[in-house]
Amino acid sequence: MPDGSAVGSSSRRPGRARPTVRALGKRLAEALLTGAGVERLALRRHRARTLVLAYHNVVPAGERPCGDRSLHLPQAAFAAQLDALAATHEVVSLAAFDQAPRGDRPRAVITIDDAYRGAVTAGVGELVARGLPATVFVAPGLFGTSTWWDRLAEPAGGAVPPAVRAAALAAHQGRGPSVMAAFGLGAMSLPEWAGIASEEEVRAAATAPGITLGAHTWSHANLAALEPEDLAAELERPLRWLRGLGARAVPWLAYPYGLTSANVAKATASNGYAGAFRIEGGWIPVDAGELARRHEFPRYNVPSGLSLRGFRLRSAGLL
């Protein structure tokens, strides 16, 4: 799930809406930039750097997005983005993150948060079909459940009300049972693909070529709001679970909601994680080997609704 400022920020409505002047201007700017060769120049400028992409769910073909719709990317759009990325970047696994670049193209790492059922089935299928590696960050305590942000998203707008979001992340520490005890289960009826996959489904996805698993804490809590004892448990338990998977697991963490702090980053390093990611930012700094930065690395969150031209420009380091 994206950082606290982005959760439920989408205002898109179901059905076909007439594009606004701002949207039309954005499309025109994207078309001009891709057609003017600016994209190629930007890619050349970033050729020694790495971009880590963060996805959430993939909506199987023929299904309609629901829940927090900014997180649920249609399968066709995901496939088109993978093709565009493979054409311009060297797509590498998270395990190869520290290796020196081999060519003259920027590197990209594909990550997927939460282990939604749609992502580990339709999404993994698209990755495997193209021979592209990816890491799925899992919170084992969520296996087989549905998320509070999808349950509490308003059906009309596909977003979590700001006041609910703020209380969920602060007063309820981002913990699903506590949030839903306070606000109810919501009016949203979620299909199977919009729920979190079972442990068996996640383990099966990890047997696919190029797919590895990382940690998204144990229960997807807001680590920055936890007491030290709870913080330790949220970091230690998923790492123990991952160690049982052998080479299919990598000791990396994605911070739930993108929320962290200096103390959280220090605890993450102390628990043996090789590195950790926020959900916002962009390109990895050139000094990627600096230990203090490895547990606060940026990613680019890919929202649903982004045009293919917009994706290409952003993955080139523009806009």
Summary of the structure (lengths in Angstrom):
residues: 319
radius of gyration: 18.7
end to end distance: 22.1
largest distance: 54.3
contacts: 1112
relative contact order: 0.19
helix: 43%
strand: 15%
